[in-house]
């Protein structure tokens, strides 16, 4: 007879909160990066000759609006900094929630099989 013991791995509350917070921060930065890429791509679509600057012919009302969106988007530029602040608050709240809830006991399953 062979006894097989199966343990379910449990992580500490702090480790769970840190992993969730890291994912939260990376999500904020990724969304800022992707939105910046979309805004810059939209602006570059108005550069018809591809020289990296806008001539008088290329300057239209839509191009001006896209340029204004590209240069005045402070939220996108400060996303890594604000992401850290939001992540700290997120970590503290998540850690408190994980402390308040009662942790489950480590479960052990023993199965006997015959060979």
N, C-alpha and C positions, 0 to 999 in steps of 0.2 A: 504494500500500500504506500502511496505517495501522498503527502499532504501539500497542498498548494495554498500559499498565503498571498492574498491580494491586498495591497495597501493603496488607499486613495491619497494622493499627495495634496497636502494643504499648504497654502502660502500664508504668510503672516499678513495682518491687516495693513501694515505699513508698506510691504512689498506690493500688495494689490493696489493700494492707493497711489504709489509711485508709478506703477506701470500704467494705470488709467490716466494719471496726470501727464505722463510723457506722451501718450497717445493724444490726449487733449491738446497739448502744446503743439505737437507736430501737425495736427489737423488745422489749427489756426494758421500756422506758418504756410502750410501747403495751400490752403484756400487763398491766402494773400498772394502767394507766388503765382498761382493759376490765374487769379483775377488780374494781376499785373500783366501777365503774358497776354491775356485776352485784350486788355485795353491797349497795350503796345502794338499788338497785331492789327487791331482795328485802326489805329493811327497810321501805321505803316501802309495800310491799304490805300491811303490818299496820296502817297508818294509815287506818282506815275512813272517818273523816269528812274527811280531807284537810286538816286544819288545821296539819300539821307537827309536832304533838306527840302523845303517846300518853296517852290517858285510862285510867282504871282498867279499863274494859271491854276496851280494846284490848291491854292488857298480858296476854300469855299466856306459856306456857313457850317456845313457838316464837319469839315476839317477843323475849323475853329472850335467847334463844340468838342470834338474828339481830343484836340490838343489841350483844351481846358480840363477835360476829364483826366488826361494823363498827367498833367503837371500839378494839379491841385488835390490829388488823392493822398492825403496825409495818413489816413487810416491804414492804407496798404503799406506805406513806408514805415510806420511805427508798429506794425503787427508783431514783430518779434519781441519788442519791449513790452507792449501791452499784453502779449501772450504770456509772458513770464508772470506779470501781475495777476492776470486772470487764473493762471495755473496754480499759483500759490493759494488763492482763495478756494479754488476747486479742490486742491489737495486737503486743505484744512477741513472743509465741509465733508468731503468724502471720508476722511480719517475719523471725524466725529461720528458719522453715520455708521461706519464699520465698528467703532468702539461700542456704540450703544446697542447694536444688535448682538444677540448672543451667538457666539461661535458654535458651530456644530462639532460634535465629538468625532474624533478620528475613527472611521469605521474599518473594521477588519473582517474580511470574509475568509473563511477556511473551507476549502472544498477537498474532500477525500476522493481520490480516484484509484481504481485498481488497475494494475498493469499485468 
